[in-house]
Amino acid sequence: MALKEGKLFYGISEVSAHFDVTASLLRYWECEFPSIKPRRNPKGTRFYSTKDIDEIRKIYYLVKENGYTLQGAKDKLKTDSKIVDANIEVIEKLERIKAFLTQLKKEL
């Protein structure tokens, strides 16, 4: 599931569906990584900003796609955050190209 563009904040269910993880995992990552700081309303409902989602994307990339431990992901983000950002950007561009080529193939 893709997140809707232009929204300022996203609920935990939207973010968990986007990354195909449970809401409890997002809450756990929030405790483990201080860079994830969702806003909360008076009832305690979490609202994730695009900055929070970018941090979750980095953690997801390291932990779920590359098999890092949480401590390994923390260390990698401290030392090589720009490299992680660049890798994620390349992967996203390649996924867009793949989707375009798949669509083009269907049309032929």
C-alpha positions in Angstrom: 0.0 0.0 0.0 1.3 3.4 -0.9 0.9 6.4 1.4 -1.2 9.2 0.1 0.8 12.1 -1.2 0.4 15.6 0.4 -0.7 14.5 3.8 1.2 16.0 6.8 0.6 13.1 9.1 -0.2 9.4 8.8 -1.8 7.1 11.3 -0.1 4.0 12.6 -2.3 1.7 10.6 -1.4 3.5 7.3 2.3 3.3 8.1 2.2 -0.3 9.2 0.2 -1.3 6.0 2.7 0.6 3.8 5.7 -1.2 5.3 3.8 -4.5 5.8 4.7 -4.7 9.5 2.6 -4.8 12.6 1.7 -1.7 14.5 3.4 -3.2 17.6 6.7 -3.4 15.6 6.5 0.3 14.8 5.9 1.1 18.5 8.9 -1.0 19.4 11.1 0.7 16.8 9.9 4.0 18.3 11.3 3.0 21.6 14.5 1.7 20.2 15.2 4.5 17.7 14.9 8.0 19.2 14.8 9.5 15.7 11.2 8.3 15.4 9.0 10.8 17.3 5.4 10.7 16.2 3.0 13.3 17.4 0.2 12.3 19.7 -3.2 13.7 20.3 -4.7 13.9 23.8 -6.0 10.3 23.5 -2.4 9.1 22.7 -3.0 8.2 19.1 0.2 8.4 17.1 0.6 10.5 13.9 3.7 10.0 11.9 5.2 12.9 9.9 7.1 12.4 6.6 10.4 12.7 8.6 9.3 9.8 10.8 8.4 7.7 7.8 11.8 8.4 6.2 13.4 7.2 9.4 11.2 4.1 9.4 12.1 3.5 5.8 15.8 3.5 6.7 15.2 1.1 9.6 13.1 -1.2 7.5 15.7 -1.2 4.7 18.5 -2.2 7.1 16.6 -4.6 9.3 14.0 -6.3 7.1 15.8 -6.1 3.7 19.4 -6.4 4.7 19.2 -8.5 7.8 20.8 -6.1 10.3 20.2 -6.5 14.0 18.6 -3.5 15.7 22.0 -2.7 17.2 23.6 -3.1 13.8 21.0 -0.7 12.3 21.6 1.8 15.0 25.3 1.7 14.4 25.0 1.9 10.6 22.6 4.9 10.9 25.1 6.7 13.2 28.1 6.2 11.0 26.8 5.9 7.4 23.4 7.5 7.3 24.1 9.3 4.0 25.1 6.0 2.4 21.9 4.4 3.6 19.9 7.4 2.2 21.7 7.1 -1.2 21.0 3.3 -1.4 17.3 3.7 -0.6 17.0 6.4 -3.2 18.6 4.2 -5.9 16.4 1.3 -5.0 13.3 3.5 -5.2 14.3 4.8 -8.6 14.9 1.3 -9.9 11.5 0.2 -8.6 9.9 3.1 -10.5 11.8 2.2 -13.7 10.7 -1.4 -13.2 7.0 -0.4 -12.8 7.3 1.8 -15.9 8.8 -1.0 -18.0 6.2 -3.5 -16.8 3.4 -1.1 -17.7 5.0 -0.5 -21.1 5.3 -4.2 -21.7 1.6 -4.6 -20.9 0.7 -2.0 -23.4 2.6 -3.6 -26.2 
